[in-house]
Amino acid sequence: KIAEEAFSKNKVTEGEKYMALFESNFKFPVKNPDQKCKIENAYNEYASYYARKKDKAVMEKVINKGLKFIPNSNMIQTARDNFSSHVRVSKMMIAPD
């Protein structure tokens, strides 16, 4: 929850600190339904941060990492589709130099 809130407020250093703590202490795949929901929300917000920054490469890494913890997560897979199209469309809308 702390990481999710940090990313939603664009506090990436704080968010990544808490995600690293989580990733080093949890085994995957996560099976507890309550934990799954919190983890999905955190990875969704984490990926959203990089989508807002238009950094598709890091966004994809975050999403793939989330899918390691929760394989077949509809939320994380939907985030990949939504954020990928957002990043792609946004880049096309930028006028050439």
C-alpha distances in whole Angstrom, upper triangle without the diagonal:
4,5,5,6,9,10,11,13,14,13,14,15,12,10,12,13,9,10,13,13,11,14,16,15,15,18,18,19,16,18,16,15,12,10,12,10,6,8,10,8,7,10,12,10,11,15,15,15,18,20,20,21,24,23,24,24,21,19,21,20,16,17,20,17,15,18,19,16,16,20,21,18,19,16,16,20,20,18,20,23,22,21,24,26,25,25,29,30,29,31,34,34,34,38,40,41
4,5,5,6,9,10,11,12,11,11,12,9,7,10,10,7,9,12,11,11,14,16,15,16,19,20,21,18,21,19,18,15,13,15,14,10,11,13,11,8,12,13,11,11,15,15,14,17,20,19,20,23,22,23,24,20,19,22,20,17,18,21,18,16,20,20,18,19,22,24,21,22,19,18,22,22,20,22,25,24,22,25,27,25,25,29,30,29,30,34,34,34,37,39,40
4,5,5,6,9,10,10,9,9,10,7,4,7,8,5,6,10,10,9,12,14,15,15,18,18,19,17,20,19,19,16,14,14,14,10,10,11,10,6,9,11,8,8,12,12,11,14,16,16,17,20,19,20,20,17,15,18,17,13,15,17,15,13,17,18,16,17,20,22,19,20,17,16,19,20,17,19,22,21,19,22,24,23,22,26,27,26,27,31,31,31,34,36,37
4,5,5,6,9,10,10,10,12,10,7,10,11,9,9,13,13,12,14,17,17,17,19,19,19,17,20,18,17,15,13,13,12,8,9,10,7,4,8,8,6,7,10,10,10,13,15,15,16,19,18,19,20,17,15,17,17,13,14,17,15,13,16,18,16,16,19,20,17,18,14,14,17,17,14,17,20,18,16,20,22,20,20,24,25,24,26,29,29,29,33,35,36
4,6,5,6,9,8,10,12,10,8,11,13,11,12,15,15,15,17,20,20,20,23,23,23,21,23,21,20,17,16,16,14,11,12,13,10,8,11,11,8,10,13,12,11,15,16,15,17,20,20,21,22,19,17,20,20,16,17,20,19,17,20,22,20,20,23,24,20,21,17,17,20,20,17,20,22,20,18,22,24,21,22,25,26,24,27,30,29,29,33,35,36
4,5,5,6,5,7,8,6,5,9,10,9,10,13,14,14,16,19,19,20,23,23,24,22,25,23,23,20,18,19,17,14,14,15,12,9,12,12,9,9,12,12,10,13,15,14,15,18,18,20,21,17,16,19,19,15,17,20,18,17,21,22,20,21,24,25,22,23,19,18,22,21,18,20,23,21,19,22,24,21,21,25,26,24,25,29,28,28,32,33,34
4,5,5,5,6,9,8,6,8,11,10,10,13,15,15,16,19,20,20,23,22,23,21,24,23,22,20,18,18,16,14,13,13,11,8,9,10,6,6,9,8,6,9,11,11,12,15,14,16,17,14,13,16,16,12,14,17,16,15,18,20,19,19,22,23,20,20,17,15,19,18,15,16,19,17,15,18,20,18,17,21,22,20,22,25,25,25,28,30,31
4,6,8,9,12,11,9,12,15,14,14,17,18,18,19,22,23,23,25,24,25,23,25,24,23,20,19,19,16,14,14,14,11,9,11,10,6,8,10,8,7,11,12,10,12,15,16,17,19,16,14,18,18,15,16,19,19,17,20,22,21,21,23,24,20,20,16,16,19,18,15,17,19,17,15,18,20,17,17,21,22,20,22,25,24,24,28,30,31
4,5,8,11,10,9,13,14,14,15,18,19,19,21,24,24,25,27,27,28,26,28,27,26,23,22,22,20,17,17,17,14,13,14,14,10,11,13,11,9,12,14,12,13,16,17,19,21,18,17,20,20,17,19,22,21,20,23,25,24,24,27,27,24,24,20,20,23,22,18,20,22,20,18,21,22,19,19,23,23,21,23,26,25,25,28,30,31
4,6,9,9,9,11,13,14,14,17,19,19,20,23,24,24,27,27,27,26,29,28,27,25,23,23,21,18,18,18,15,13,14,13,10,9,12,10,7,10,12,9,10,13,14,16,18,15,14,18,18,15,17,21,20,19,22,24,23,24,26,27,24,24,21,19,22,21,18,19,21,19,16,19,21,18,17,21,22,19,20,24,23,23,26,28,28
4,6,6,6,9,10,11,12,14,16,17,18,20,22,23,26,26,27,26,28,27,27,24,22,23,21,18,18,18,16,13,14,15,11,10,13,12,9,12,14,13,12,16,16,18,19,16,16,19,18,16,18,21,20,19,23,24,23,24,27,28,25,26,22,21,24,23,20,21,24,22,19,22,24,21,20,24,25,22,23,27,27,26,29,30,31
4,5,5,6,8,10,10,12,14,15,16,18,20,21,23,23,25,24,27,26,26,24,22,22,21,18,16,17,15,12,12,13,10,8,11,11,8,9,13,12,11,14,13,16,16,12,13,16,15,13,16,18,16,16,20,21,20,22,24,26,23,24,21,19,22,22,18,19,22,21,17,19,22,20,18,22,24,21,22,26,26,25,28,29,30
4,5,5,6,9,10,11,13,14,15,17,19,20,23,24,25,24,28,27,27,25,23,23,22,19,18,19,18,14,15,16,14,11,14,15,12,13,16,16,14,17,16,18,18,14,15,18,16,14,18,20,18,18,22,22,21,23,26,28,25,27,24,21,24,25,21,22,25,24,21,23,25,23,22,25,27,25,25,29,29,28,31,32,32
4,6,5,7,9,10,11,13,14,16,17,19,22,23,24,23,26,25,25,23,20,21,20,17,16,18,16,13,14,16,13,11,15,15,13,14,18,17,16,20,18,20,20,17,17,20,18,15,18,21,18,18,22,22,21,23,25,27,25,26,23,21,24,25,22,23,26,25,22,24,27,25,24,27,29,27,27,31,31,30,33,35,35
4,5,5,6,9,10,11,12,14,16,16,19,20,21,20,23,22,22,20,17,18,17,14,13,14,13,9,10,12,10,8,11,12,10,12,15,15,15,18,16,18,18,14,14,17,15,12,15,17,15,14,18,19,17,19,22,24,21,22,19,17,21,21,18,19,22,21,19,21,24,22,21,25,26,24,26,29,29,29,32,33,34
4,5,5,6,9,10,10,12,14,15,18,18,20,19,23,23,23,21,18,18,18,15,13,15,14,10,11,13,11,8,11,13,11,12,15,16,15,17,15,17,16,12,13,15,13,10,14,15,13,13,17,17,16,18,21,23,21,23,20,17,20,22,18,19,22,22,19,21,24,22,21,24,26,25,25,29,30,29,32,33,34
4,6,5,6,9,10,11,13,15,18,19,21,20,23,23,24,22,18,19,20,16,15,17,16,13,13,16,14,12,15,17,15,16,19,19,19,21,19,21,20,16,17,19,16,14,17,18,15,16,19,19,17,20,23,25,23,25,23,20,23,25,22,22,26,25,23,24,28,26,25,28,30,28,29,33,33,32,36,36,37
4,5,5,6,9,10,11,12,16,17,18,17,20,19,20,18,15,16,16,13,12,14,14,10,12,15,13,11,15,16,15,16,19,20,20,22,20,21,21,17,17,19,17,14,16,18,14,14,18,17,15,18,21,23,21,23,20,19,22,23,20,22,25,25,22,24,28,26,25,29,31,29,30,34,34,34,37,38,39
4,5,5,6,9,10,11,13,14,16,15,18,18,19,17,14,14,15,12,9,12,12,8,9,12,11,9,12,14,13,14,17,19,18,20,18,19,18,14,14,16,13,10,13,14,11,10,14,14,12,14,17,20,18,20,18,15,19,20,18,18,22,22,20,22,25,24,23,26,28,27,28,31,32,32,36,36,37
4,5,5,6,9,10,13,14,16,16,19,20,21,20,16,17,18,15,13,15,16,12,12,15,15,12,15,17,16,16,20,21,20,22,19,20,18,15,16,17,14,12,14,15,11,12,15,14,13,16,19,22,20,23,21,18,21,23,20,21,24,25,22,24,27,26,25,28,30,29,30,33,34,34,37,38,38
4,6,5,6,9,12,14,16,15,19,18,20,18,15,16,18,15,13,16,16,13,14,17,17,14,17,20,19,19,23,24,23,25,23,24,22,19,19,20,17,15,17,18,14,14,17,16,14,17,20,23,21,24,22,20,23,25,23,23,27,27,25,27,30,29,28,31,34,32,33,36,37,37,40,41,42
4,5,5,6,9,11,13,12,15,15,16,15,11,13,14,11,9,13,13,10,11,15,15,13,16,18,18,19,22,23,23,25,23,23,22,18,18,19,16,13,15,16,12,11,14,13,11,13,17,20,18,21,19,17,20,22,20,21,25,25,23,25,28,28,27,30,32,32,32,36,37,37,40,41,42
4,6,6,8,9,11,11,15,16,17,17,13,13,15,13,10,13,15,12,11,15,16,13,15,18,18,18,21,23,23,24,21,21,20,16,17,17,14,12,13,13,9,10,12,10,9,12,15,18,17,20,19,16,19,22,20,20,23,24,22,24,27,27,26,29,31,31,31,34,36,36,39,40,41
4,6,8,11,13,13,17,17,20,19,15,16,19,16,14,17,18,15,15,19,19,17,19,22,21,21,24,26,26,27,24,24,22,19,20,20,16,15,17,16,12,13,16,13,12,15,18,21,20,24,22,20,23,25,23,23,27,28,26,27,31,30,29,32,35,34,34,38,39,39,42,42,43
4,7,10,12,12,15,15,18,17,13,15,17,15,13,16,18,15,16,19,20,18,20,23,23,24,26,28,28,29,27,27,25,22,22,22,19,17,19,18,14,14,16,14,12,15,18,21,20,24,22,21,23,26,24,25,28,29,28,29,32,32,31,34,37,36,37,40,41,41,45,45,46
4,6,9,8,11,12,14,14,10,12,15,13,11,14,16,14,14,18,19,17,19,22,23,23,25,27,28,29,26,26,24,21,21,21,18,16,17,16,13,12,14,11,9,12,14,18,17,20,20,18,21,23,22,23,26,27,26,27,31,31,30,33,35,35,36,39,40,40,44,45,46
4,6,7,10,12,15,15,12,12,16,15,12,15,18,16,16,19,21,19,21,24,24,25,27,29,29,30,27,26,25,22,22,21,18,17,17,15,12,12,13,10,8,11,13,16,16,20,20,18,20,23,23,23,26,27,27,28,31,31,31,33,36,36,36,39,41,41,45,46,47
3,5,8,11,13,15,11,11,14,14,11,13,16,15,14,17,19,18,19,22,23,23,25,28,28,28,26,24,23,21,20,19,16,15,14,13,10,10,10,7,5,7,9,13,13,17,17,15,17,20,20,20,23,25,24,25,28,29,29,31,33,34,34,37,39,39,43,44,45
4,6,10,12,13,11,9,13,14,11,12,16,15,14,17,19,18,19,22,24,24,25,28,28,29,26,24,23,21,20,19,17,16,14,13,11,10,9,7,4,5,7,10,11,15,15,14,15,19,19,19,22,24,23,24,27,28,28,30,33,33,34,36,38,39,43,44,45
4,6,8,10,7,6,10,11,9,10,14,14,13,16,18,18,19,21,23,24,25,27,28,29,27,25,25,22,21,20,18,16,15,15,12,10,10,9,6,6,9,12,11,14,15,14,16,19,19,19,22,24,24,25,28,28,29,31,33,34,35,37,39,40,43,44,46
4,6,9,8,7,10,12,11,12,15,16,16,18,20,21,22,24,26,27,27,30,31,32,30,28,28,26,24,23,22,20,18,18,16,13,13,12,9,8,10,12,12,15,15,16,17,20,20,21,24,25,26,27,30,30,31,33,35,36,37,40,41,42,46,47,49
4,6,5,6,9,10,10,12,14,15,16,18,20,21,22,24,26,27,28,30,32,32,31,30,29,27,25,25,23,21,20,20,18,15,15,15,11,10,13,15,13,16,16,17,19,21,21,23,25,26,26,28,31,31,32,34,36,37,38,41,42,43,47,48,50
4,5,5,6,9,10,10,12,14,15,16,18,20,21,22,24,26,26,28,30,31,30,29,29,27,24,24,24,21,19,20,18,15,15,16,12,10,13,14,12,14,14,15,17,19,19,21,23,24,25,27,29,29,30,33,34,35,37,39,40,41,45,47,49
4,5,5,7,9,10,11,13,15,16,17,19,20,21,23,25,26,27,29,30,30,29,29,26,24,24,24,21,19,21,19,15,16,17,14,12,15,16,14,15,14,16,19,19,19,22,24,24,25,27,29,29,30,33,34,34,36,39,39,41,44,46,48
4,5,5,6,8,10,11,12,14,15,16,18,20,21,23,24,26,27,28,27,26,26,24,22,22,21,18,17,18,16,13,14,14,10,10,14,15,13,15,14,14,17,19,18,20,23,23,23,26,28,28,29,31,33,33,35,37,38,39,43,44,46
4,6,5,6,9,10,10,12,14,15,16,18,20,21,22,24,26,27,25,24,24,22,20,19,19,16,14,15,14,10,11,12,9,7,10,11,9,11,10,11,14,15,15,17,20,20,21,23,25,25,26,29,30,31,32,35,36,37,41,42,44
4,5,5,6,9,10,10,12,14,15,16,18,20,21,22,25,25,25,24,24,22,19,20,20,16,15,17,15,12,13,15,12,10,13,13,10,11,9,11,14,14,14,17,19,19,19,22,24,24,25,28,29,29,31,33,34,35,39,41,43
4,6,5,6,9,10,11,12,14,15,17,19,20,21,23,24,24,23,24,21,18,19,19,15,15,17,15,11,14,15,12,11,15,15,12,14,11,12,16,16,15,17,20,20,19,22,24,24,25,28,29,29,31,33,34,35,39,40,42
4,5,5,6,8,10,10,12,14,15,17,18,20,21,23,21,20,21,18,16,16,15,12,11,13,11,8,10,11,8,8,12,13,10,13,10,10,13,15,13,15,18,18,18,20,23,22,23,26,27,27,29,32,32,33,37,39,40
4,5,5,6,9,10,10,12,14,16,16,18,20,21,20,19,19,17,14,15,15,11,10,12,11,7,9,11,9,8,11,11,8,9,7,6,10,11,10,12,15,15,15,17,20,19,20,23,25,25,27,29,30,31,35,36,38
4,6,5,6,8,10,10,12,15,15,16,18,20,19,19,20,17,14,16,16,12,11,14,13,10,12,15,12,11,14,14,11,11,8,8,12,12,10,13,16,15,14,17,20,19,20,23,24,24,26,28,29,30,34,35,37
4,5,5,6,9,10,11,13,14,15,17,19,18,18,18,15,13,15,14,10,11,13,12,9,12,14,12,12,15,16,13,14,11,10,14,14,12,14,17,16,15,18,20,19,19,23,24,24,25,28,29,29,33,35,36
4,5,5,6,8,10,11,12,14,15,16,15,14,15,12,10,11,11,7,7,10,8,6,9,11,10,10,13,13,11,12,9,7,11,12,9,11,14,14,12,15,18,17,17,20,22,21,23,26,27,27,31,32,34
4,5,5,6,9,10,10,12,14,15,15,14,15,13,10,11,12,9,8,11,11,8,11,14,13,12,14,14,11,11,7,6,9,9,6,9,12,11,10,13,15,14,15,18,19,19,21,24,24,25,29,31,33
4,5,5,6,9,10,10,12,14,14,14,16,13,10,13,13,10,10,14,13,11,14,16,15,15,17,18,14,14,11,10,13,12,9,12,14,13,11,14,16,15,15,18,20,19,21,23,24,24,28,30,32
4,5,5,7,9,10,11,13,12,12,13,10,8,11,10,7,8,12,11,10,13,15,14,15,17,18,15,16,13,11,13,14,10,11,15,14,11,14,17,15,15,18,20,19,20,23,24,24,28,29,30
4,5,5,6,9,10,10,9,9,10,8,5,8,9,6,6,10,10,9,12,14,15,15,16,16,14,14,11,9,11,11,8,8,11,11,8,10,13,12,11,15,17,16,17,20,21,22,25,26,28
4,5,5,6,9,10,10,10,13,11,8,11,12,10,10,13,14,13,15,18,18,17,19,18,16,15,12,10,13,12,8,9,12,10,7,10,12,10,10,14,15,14,16,19,19,20,23,25,27
4,5,5,6,9,9,10,12,10,8,12,13,10,12,15,15,14,17,19,19,20,21,21,19,19,15,14,16,15,11,12,15,13,10,12,15,12,11,15,16,15,16,19,19,19,23,25,26
4,5,5,6,5,7,9,7,5,9,10,9,10,13,14,14,16,19,19,20,21,21,19,19,16,14,15,15,12,11,14,13,9,10,13,11,9,13,15,13,14,17,18,18,21,22,24
4,5,5,6,6,10,9,6,9,12,11,11,14,15,15,17,20,20,20,21,21,19,18,15,13,14,13,10,10,11,9,6,8,10,7,6,10,11,10,11,14,15,15,19,21,22
4,5,8,9,13,12,10,13,15,14,14,18,19,18,20,23,23,23,24,24,21,21,18,16,17,16,12,13,14,12,9,11,12,9,8,11,12,10,11,15,14,14,18,20,21
4,5,8,11,10,9,13,14,13,15,18,19,19,21,23,24,24,25,26,23,23,20,18,19,19,15,15,16,15,11,12,14,11,9,12,13,11,11,15,15,14,17,19,20
4,6,9,9,9,11,13,14,14,17,18,19,21,23,24,24,25,25,23,22,20,18,18,17,14,13,14,13,9,9,11,9,5,8,10,8,8,12,12,12,15,16,18
4,6,6,6,9,10,11,12,14,16,17,19,20,22,23,23,23,22,22,20,17,17,17,14,13,14,14,10,10,12,11,8,10,13,11,10,14,15,15,18,18,20
4,6,5,6,9,10,10,12,14,15,16,18,20,21,20,20,19,19,18,15,14,15,12,10,11,12,8,7,10,10,7,9,12,11,11,14,16,16,19,19,21
4,5,5,6,9,10,11,13,14,16,17,19,20,20,20,20,20,19,16,16,17,14,11,14,15,12,10,13,13,10,12,15,15,14,17,19,19,22,21,23
4,5,5,6,9,10,11,12,14,15,17,18,19,20,19,20,18,14,15,17,14,12,15,15,12,11,15,14,12,14,17,16,16,19,21,20,24,24,25
4,5,5,6,9,10,11,12,14,16,16,17,17,16,16,14,11,12,13,10,8,11,12,8,8,12,12,10,12,15,15,15,18,20,20,23,24,25
4,5,5,6,8,10,10,12,15,15,15,15,15,15,14,11,11,12,10,7,10,12,9,8,12,13,11,13,16,16,16,19,21,21,25,25,27
4,5,5,6,9,10,11,13,14,14,16,15,17,16,12,13,15,13,10,14,15,13,12,16,16,15,16,20,20,19,22,24,24,28,28,29
4,5,5,6,9,10,11,12,13,15,13,15,13,10,11,13,11,10,13,14,12,12,16,16,15,17,20,20,20,23,25,25,28,29,30
4,5,5,6,9,10,10,11,11,10,12,10,6,8,10,8,7,10,12,10,11,14,15,14,16,19,19,20,22,24,25,29,29,31
4,5,5,6,9,10,9,11,11,13,12,9,9,12,11,9,12,15,13,13,16,18,17,18,21,22,22,24,27,27,31,31,33
4,5,5,7,9,10,12,12,14,13,10,12,15,13,12,15,17,15,16,19,20,19,21,24,24,24,27,29,29,33,33,35
4,5,5,6,8,10,9,11,10,7,9,12,11,11,14,15,14,15,19,19,19,21,24,24,25,27,29,30,33,34,36
4,5,5,5,7,7,10,10,7,8,11,11,10,13,16,15,16,19,20,20,22,24,25,26,28,30,31,34,35,37
4,6,6,9,10,13,13,11,12,15,15,14,17,19,19,19,22,23,23,24,27,28,28,31,33,34,37,38,39
4,6,10,9,13,13,11,13,16,15,15,18,20,19,20,24,24,24,26,29,29,30,33,34,35,39,39,41
4,6,6,9,10,9,10,13,13,14,17,18,18,19,22,23,24,26,28,29,30,32,34,35,38,39,41
4,6,9,11,9,9,13,14,13,16,18,18,19,21,23,23,25,27,28,29,31,33,35,38,39,41
4,6,9,8,7,10,12,12,13,16,17,18,20,22,22,24,26,27,28,30,32,34,37,38,41
4,5,5,6,8,10,11,13,14,15,16,19,20,21,23,24,26,27,29,30,32,36,37,40
4,6,5,6,8,10,11,12,14,15,17,18,20,21,22,24,26,27,28,31,34,36,38
4,6,5,6,9,10,10,12,14,15,16,18,20,21,22,24,26,27,29,32,34,37
4,5,5,6,9,10,10,12,14,15,16,18,20,21,22,24,25,27,31,32,35
4,5,5,7,9,10,11,13,14,15,17,18,20,21,23,25,26,30,31,34
4,5,5,6,8,10,11,12,14,15,16,18,20,21,23,25,28,30,33
4,5,5,6,8,10,10,12,14,15,16,18,20,21,23,26,28,30
4,6,5,6,8,10,10,12,14,15,16,18,20,22,25,26,29
4,6,5,6,9,10,11,12,14,16,17,18,21,24,25,28
4,6,5,6,9,10,11,12,14,16,17,19,22,24,27
4,5,5,6,8,10,10,12,14,15,17,21,22,25
4,5,5,6,9,10,11,12,14,16,19,21,23
4,6,5,6,8,10,11,12,15,18,19,23
4,5,5,6,9,10,11,13,16,18,21
4,6,5,6,9,10,11,15,16,19
4,6,5,6,9,11,14,15,18
4,5,5,6,9,12,14,17
4,5,5,7,10,13,15
4,5,5,9,10,13
4,6,8,9,13
4,6,9,12
4,6,9
4,7
4
